[in-house]
Amino acid sequence: MGNVGGGYSFTYKSWLATAAIETPHTRLSTDYLFSDNKIRFYAELNTINKPSKAVRPSVDGTCSSGVLTMVNNGILDSNYNLNTFNVDPNQVVNGKTCFLNTD
């Protein structure tokens, strides 16, 4: 997955443009700071575990696997591994999803 964006850095007191490439476990990114005319590169290692995922509940609103969990504004209503977890709207039935922790 990739992203392109822009914003303001309060740390460097500069407007910036950013671009990144992300895999399930790494992220490579660069920021261009307009005030300094500099490019800053960075890399992240996110986890060594498999990512968690949401699965659409059955028609009767139950899960054949995973845990039936509330979804609020597209975010899993829980704190698994201290991370937020965005849920695809196609995986939500009546405000709930089946959450599979695939660690």
Secondary structure, DSSP 8 states (H G I E B T S, - for coil): -EEEEEEEETTTTEEEEEEEEE-SSEEEEEEEETTTTEEEEEEEE--SS---EEE---TTS--SSSEEEEEETTEESS-GGG---B--GGG-BTTEEEEE---
